[in-house]
Amino acid sequence: MTLPTSPFSTLRPPHTFNTFRTSHTLRTFTPHALILAIALVSPAVMAAEASSPAASPATVVAAADTPAASPAQAGLTPAQAALAAANAAADAKVNKANQPAAHSAAVAAVPDIPVPPPIPVLRQTSDADLWGRIRNGFGMSDLQSNLVINQEQWYASRPSYIGRMTERGSKYLYHVVEELERRQMPTELALLPFIESAFNPQAVSSAKAAGMWQFMPATGKHFSLKQSVFRDDRRDVLASTRAALDYLQKLHGMFGDWHLALAAYNWGEGSVQRAIAKNTAAGLGTSYLDLNMPNETRNYVPKLQAVKNIIASPQSFQAELPEIPNHPYFQSVTISRDLDVALAAKLAEINIEDFKSLNPSANKPVIFAKGTPYILLPWDNAGVFERNLAIHNGQTAGWTVWAAPSTMRVADAARRVGMPEAQFREINRIPRGMLIKPGSTLLVPRGASQQQDVSEYVADNGQVGFTPEMVLVRQSFKLRRTESVASLARRYRVSPGQLAAWNGVKANGSIKAKRSVTVMVLRPALSAGNAVARAEPERATIVRASFKTGGSDRGGRNAVAAKSQPMAIKTTGRGAAKVTAKTGAKAGVKTGAKVTAKPMAKSTTSATKTSKSAARPVIVKKARR
């Protein structure tokens, strides 16, 4: 992914010059353009302008429309002269409609010079800060509702929150506004990250939505936001903004209404379509306020409207907005070699937190150039970085990628790559009680002589897989004599309820002699005697975890009950571990392992329902987008 660079990228942002724009486009006169324009103005006109005490804007336009000096006289090439003439003609068209009557005839007498299609310029703006530019670009209809008033009161009563949110957003707002204007979209949408994430690109919701635009993993992939163990483009400032505006444009094309498009962004397009169809069938209205929707979506657009109202008139809400200059905060710098995050911040002479705030997609302490060929830096620090990088001696990256050749213990893998186990586990975020699956791409130190950077495929697609160190293995045996369930449960250190569930009997009953009894026991996944774990340890799984039964019974610390969905045992320290299924079951387990186990026979699941140790379900919020 490469970004186009301006030929004037080394200049300070041209915010000190006149800026002309429409609500959709922006064109800025750089110093080069001003020189060209001045060279084309007739010397006589310039003398007249100089002698005039206060030349009007229309006079300047008329002067620009007078025949210009020849290219040879101006010292310009034909191509430069043509470009300058086109710019001058465009400026004349901008001001024709606003000229005083005294100048109308003079300007009308000058024939129009053909203007190339690039950028239509319609009006001049003198917005000193970005808030004024945002206000001028508002284009959505206002939502009138008590819900909006409630949200206004909520925000207005929290000035410190507004201050933190707007201060954080000041780094990114200019870029978002630029993109909105380029796409001819209303600038209210620049305020949407205030609602989604409070403009925090590192935000992650309980439903796994990430970034300042809060993309779910699947939606992010649909809009080409790559997600690997090394980077997450859902948090990338440029990539996520591009994807969010693509998505919003698509939704607006589907519904023809920005309020419905925003509801779909929050609730899902399918949900909004069904709600509209339901109201249509019932003869009801289909506007945003007419639809029946969840509370979160019901308040979604009112929140945006409330923020819009506060930005439009902060004094009405006793709100103070930080000044945001109407020029870029950051610029993109291309990198050609892998680069450590700490070194990048050092070369740019900024602290590492500021660097991470502009480059939040990096999941590791290194950026791989073939996957992310650019970094964002504060405008004034981009040149500093390039100068320091040019004179830097030595490697730019101290990390590379190593692929695990087989299922390995963490200690063995760390020993092989020459790292302390604790550091290896931390840098690769490996939970305790897990083995590393073959093919996992892990971050390891880069040798001093290693020159090859990480490939694009690995940078874009690297993943890490884990499997439990301990697996649950089913064991069956025949009783020599009749024995109570409680007695057997104590012997195998499980609860009577678990043993009863596995064997389809009552917890307070007994099992007759010569009957086959089934128990589930934990075994090391790489144990030489465990054929199941040796072949496919990750498939030796069960479905519902075991639970404490209370009282003096100590069973249930190392066993699980059978159900029909996979589950895992996650460590919580050196003591008991938690066993968690998709159904939300939990149990204490003596080992420090994450375990998945194979479902038992269907006949045992009904017995589980009667157990007093039934699992408590976990309520999970419905994921957005």
N, C-alpha and C positions, 0 to 999 in steps of 0.2 A: 504494500500500500504506500504510494508516494503522494506527496502533497505539492501542488504547484507553488512556486515561490515567486515573489514579486521582484522585478529588476531593481526596485528601490527598497528591498527588504532591510538594508543596512541603515536606512534613514529613520529618524524618530517618527512616530505616528503623525500624520499631517493634520492634527487637530487644530493647528494654529492658522490654517488656511480656510477659505470659504468652502463650505460643503453644500452641494446641491443634491437633492434626492427626491424621489417620490415615496409613497408609502410602500413601494415594493422594491425600489432600486436605490443604489447609492453610488455616487461618483465623486471622487475627491480630486481637486487640483493639487498635484504635487508641485514642488519647485520647478521641475523640468517643464511641466505643462505651462506654468506661469511664464517661464522664459520664452517659450514658443509663442504664447499669446501676445506678449509684449512686443516681440519682434515683428508681428504682423500688423500692429497698429500704425497707422499713418503718422509720420512725424508732425504734420500740421495739426492733426487731431490731438496728439499728445501735448503739443504746445498750447492748444486751446484749453485742454483739460487743466493744464498747469496754471493758466492764468485765471481760470474760473474759481471764485471763492469757495463754491460748494457744488460740485457737479452732481447732478441727480443720477440715480441708477440708470434711468432711461438714456441719459446722455452717454454713459459708458457703453451701453448696448449699441447705440447708434454709431459710436466711434468704432466699435468692433465690427460693425457691418460695413464700414467704408472700405473701398478697395485697398487691399493690403500690398505691402512691398513685394516685389518679385522674390522668388526663392534665392536668386543670386544675391539680391540686395540684403536679404535677411540672413544670409549665410547658412541656409537650410538645404537639405536634400529635398528632392521632389516628394518623397514619402513623408518626410517630416512636415513639409508645407501642407500637404493634403490633410494630414491628421489635425494640424492646428486649425486649418480652415473649417474642418468639420466641427471641431469643438466650439469655435467662435460662432458658427451658424446655429449650433444647438443652443448656446447661451442666448442668442437673439430671440429664438423661439420661446424660450422660457419666460421672457419678460414682456413679450408683445401684448399679452392679454392685460397686463397690469400697467401699461404705460399711460401717462397723462395724454389728454387729447392733443396737446401742442406738439407732441412728438409722433403721433400716430401716422400722419400723412408722410412724414419723412421716412419712417421705417417701412411703411407699406410700399414706398416707391422703390425700395431695394429688392431686387429679385432674390428668391430663396435659393440657397445653395443646397444641393442634395445632401442629406444627412444619412450616414450609414446607420443600419438598424441597431447597433450595439445596445445602447442604454438610453431610453427616452427620459429626458429631464424636464420635470413639470413645474417644480417650485423650489424656492430656496428655504433652507432652515438654518437657524442660528442657535440650535439647541446646544447649550454649553455643557449640560450633563445628560447622562443616558436616560434618566427618568423622563425628561421632557420629550425625548425621541420616542420612548415607549408610549407615552400618553398620546402623541400625535399619530401613532400607528394603530390605536384601538379601532377595531372594526367589527366586533361581535355585538349583537343586540344584548341589552341589559336584561338580567333576570330579576323580576320583581316578585319577592316572596318574603314571608316572615323568616324563612330559613336563612336568607341573606342577612337580615337584621341580627339574628342570633349569632351568626358567624362574625359579623362586624364587631359586635360587643365582645366576643371571645378574644379576637385579635387585639382590639383596642385596649383591653384590660391587661394585656401582656406586652408592654412596650419593650422589655428586655429581650423577649423572644423575637419580636420583629427586628430588633437591632442585630441580634446574632444571625438571624436568617438572611437579612439583606446584606450584611457585611460578608458573609460567606458566599453569597451569590454574586457579589461584585466582581469576582474573578471570571465568571463565566457568562454573565448577562450580555456583554457586548457581542460575543460570538453568536449567542442564540438569536439576538435581535437581527444581526446581519443575515443569518440564515433564513429567518422568517421573512424579512423584506425581500431577499432574493427569490423566495418562493411565492411571494405575494400572499402571505398568510397574516392574519391579525396578530398584533404584538401582545395581546392578552396571553397568548400561548407561551410567551417568554416567562410568565409568572407561574406556569404549571408546576415546575419543580419545587416551588415553595410549598405546594400542596402535597406533592408526591413524597418528597424527601427532605424538605427544608433546605434544598440546594446542597445536600451532602452526597457527593459521589460515592462515598464508602458505605452508604446506608444499605442495610439488608433487612428485609421484612421477615416475619415469621413464616411467610409462605414462600420464601426463597427468592423474592423479587429483589433486584440489586441495582445500584446506581442512582443517580439523581433523577432519572426518568422511570425507575422501578420496573425494569423488564423481568418477566419470568424467564427461566432458562429456555423453554421451548419457543416462546415468542421471540426471544433474542436471537436464537439460531435461525428462525424464519426470516429475520431481517439482517442476516449476515453478521451478527455479533458473535465472534468466535470466543469460545470458552474452553480453556485448557488449564492444566495444573499450573501453568506459568503466567497466564494472563486471563483477564475477563473483560471483554470489550463492552459489556453492559455498564462498566464503570468508566470507560474511556470517554473523555469530554467530547471529542469530535465525533467518534463513531456512534456513541449513544444518542447524541443530538440529531445526527443524520437519520438514524433509525426511528427515533421518536417522531420526527416531522414526517418521515415517509409514512409511518403508521397513521398519524393524524390526518394526513392528506387522503389516504386510502379510506379512512372511516368517514371523512366529510364527503367524499365521493359516493359512498354507499348511502348515507342518510340525508345529505343535502342540508344539514343543520349542524352548527357547531356544538350546540348543547347536547344533541343526541350523539354526536361523534365523541364528545368527552365522556358521556355516560358509557359508551362502548369501550373506550380506552380503559375505563375503570372496571366495568362489569363484564365485558366481553361482547363482541359484536353479535354473536348468536343469541345471547340473553336479551339484548335490546331488540333484535328482530322478532323474537318470540313475544316479547311484551307488546310491541307494536301490533303484531298480528292478532293478539288476544283482544286488544282494545278495538281494533278495526272490526273484528267479528262481533263485538258487543255494541258497536255503534258509538264508541267513546272517542275522545280526542287522542291524538298520538304525539303531542308535544312532550317535552321533558317533564313538565310538572304533572301531566296527565297519566304517565305510566306508573305502574306498580313496580317498585324496585327495592332492593335492600337499603337499609339506612345509610350505609357507607356511600353508596352511589347517590342516594337521595340528597346527601349533603355535599357531594363532590363539587358540582358546579356552583352551588351557593358559596362554598369556600373560595373558589376562584373569583367569583363575583365580589365577594367581600374584600379580598386582597386587591382586586382591581380598583374598587372604590377608595380604598385607603391610599393606594399609589396615586390615584387621580386627584385626591384632595386630602393630603396628610393632615393639614391644619384642622380639618373638620373632625378628626379623630384624635387630636393631640399626639400625633405620631411624628417622629423625627426619622427621616430617611438619610442614610449616609450619602455623601456626594460621590457619584460614580462618573468619572470623566467619560466623555463621548469619544473614546478611542480605545484600541485594543489593549487588554491587560497582558496578554501573552502572545508569543509567536512560536511557530513550529520550526524546529531545527532538525535537519536530517542527520541520522547516524548511520555509519556503514559497518561498524564493528559492534560486537556484544559489549555491553556497558554496565558496570556495577552502579546501582542506584546511589550509593554513598559517594562514589567517585564523580558521578554526574553532578550531584549537588555541590561538591567541593569545587569542581571546575567552573561551575556557574556562579560560585560565591554566594550561594543561598543556603539556608538551613534545610535539612533533609525533610522536615515536615512540609515546608512550602513546596519542595519538589514533588513530594507525594500527593499534595493537594491538586497539582496540575497533571500528574501522571498516575492516577489512582488505579489504573487497570493492572499494574504490575503486581502479581501475587507473590513474587520472590524478590530477593535482593539484587537481581540482575535483570536487565532488559535485553532480549535477544533481537538483534537488528533485523534478521530475516523475517521475524514475525511482527515486530513493531519498529518500522524503519524511521521513526521520528520520536522526538520528545518535545514537550511544551515547556517553555521557560518564560519568566517575566520579560517584558519587552526589553528593558535595559540590560538584562543579564544574558540575552542570547549571544550578543557579540562577545561578551566576556568569556562565555563558555567556549566559543569557537577559537578564540585566541589562546586560551589556556590549553585546549585540547591539541592545538597544533604544536605546542612546545612540550607536551606531556611525553615523558619517556617511560617505557614499560608497558605492561599489559593494561588493557582497559576493563577486562573482566577477570575476576578471580574464581568464577564458577562455570561449570559446564554440566552436561547431562550424561548420566550413566543408566543403561537399561539392565534391569535384573534378569539374569539368564534363566533362572528357575525359581520355584517357590523357596524363599529363604527366610530364616530368622533375622530379625533386625540386627542383632549383635553380629551375626556372620556377615551380613551385607556391609555394615559399618567397618568391620575389620578389613574386608576386601578392598574398600576404597580409601582406607587410611584415615578414618574419622572416628572421634569418640562417639560411642553409641548415643549419648544424650544429645550431642550436637546434631548428629545425623537424624535422629528422631524428630528433633525440634524443627530443623530447617525444612524437612519434608512432611511435617505434620502427621506423623505416624502414631496412631493411638496405641496404648499399651494392650498387650494380649493379642496382637495381630501379627500375621506373617505377611511378607511381601509377595505379591503374585508375580509370575514371570511376565516380562515385557513392560513392567512399570518403569516409567521414566523419572529418575530421581536426581536431585541436584547434589553435585559433589564438587570438591575443590578442583580447579583447573591447574594442570601442571605448568610449570614455568616455561617449558619448551613447546607447549601445545599452542598452535597457531590457528587451527580450524575452529570456526564458529559453529554454533548449533544450527542445524538445517531448518529450513522453513517448515517442513512437514512436522518435525518434532516440536518446534516452537508453537505451531498452531494446534497440534492435536495431542500433545503429551498428556498422559493420564497416569494415575497411580491407583493400583488395585490392591486390596487387602483381603485376607482370609483368616479366620480364627486360628489361634494356636491350639485351642482345645475344641474338640467336637463332641457332640452327644452321640453315643453309640448305643443301639438297642441290643440288649442281651436277654435271652430267653433260657429258662431252665425248668425242670419238673420238680415239684415238691415230693419229698420222700414221705412226708406226713402232713396232716392237716395243720394249718397254722393261721393265726389271725393276721388280718391286714396290718394292724398296728405293729405287731411283732416284726413282720417283714419290712415294714417301713423304717423301723429303728435300725435294723441290720444294714439297710442300704442308704441310711441317712437321707431319707426323703419323707415327705408328709404322707399320712394315710390317705388323704384326699388325692394326692398325685398317683400313688400306687393303685388306688381304686379306679381312677380314671383310665390309667393305662390298661387295666385288665377287665374293665366292665363289671366291677363288683361294688358293693357298698363299703364306705370307709370304715364302718363299725362292724363289718362282717368278717368272714374268714374264707380261706381258699383251701379246697380239699386236696388231699394227697393225690399224687400222680398227675395233677393238672399243671399245664404249662403256665409259667409266670413271666411277665415281661417287665423289665426295668430299663431306665435310660441312665447311662453313666457317662461321665466326662472322661475323654482320653486325649492325649496329645495328638494333634493332627499329623505330625511327622513321626509318630511312634512306629517303630519297625514292625510291631505286631498288629497294627491297625490298618488292615488292608483297605477298608473303605476310605479312611482319611488319606491314606497314601495315594489312592487312585484319584479321588475327587473330594478333597476335604471340604470344599465349600458346599457340596451337595448333601453332606451328612447333617440334615437340618430337621427341626421340628417346628411346631406351630404355636403353641401357646405356652407361656412361661408358667413356672410354678409360683405359688404364693404362700406367704406365711399364714399358718392356721391359728396362731395365738396360743395362749396357755404355756405349758411347760414343754410342749412338743418342739423339738429342735430340728425336725425333718424339714425338707424343703430348701435347704441351703445350697444343694448342689444338683437339683433335679428340675425337670420341666414337665408340664402336662401337655398332652397331645391335643391339637386342634387342627385347623385346616389352612392356616396361613403361616408363611415363614416369619421367623422372629430372630432377634439377636440379643446376646448378652453383652452389655457395654460396661466396661470397668469404671468404678468410681474411686479407686484407690487400692490400697493393699487389702482391705477388708472385703466385705460383700460386694457383689456386682449387681447391676440391674439387668433384668431380662425384659426386653421390649419387643413386642410384636407389632404388626401393622394394625392390629386391633387395639393396641394400647395396653396390653397386659404387662405387669411388672412382677418381679420376684427377686428374692435374695439368692445369690449364688456364691458359693465359697471361693470359687476360682476368680482370677482376674482376667477372664477371657471374654471375647465377643464370640458368641456361638449361634449358629443357625442349625436347625435340626430337621430331619426328614419327617413328614407327617405320618402319623400312625394310622391304623385301620379306621375306617369310618365308624365302625361299631363302637369305638372307644370315645368318640366325640360326644355322644349323647350323655354318657356318664359324667363327662366333664361339667355339663350344665348343672348337675345336681350337687357338685362339690361346693362346700362352704367357702372354698378358696377361689371363687369366681373372680376374674380380673375386672378391674374398674376401667371402663373405656375412657380414652382420651379424646376430648372434643378438639378438633382441629378446624381452624377457620378455612373457608373456601378460598382457594388460591385465586388471585386476580390475574387476568390475562394469561 
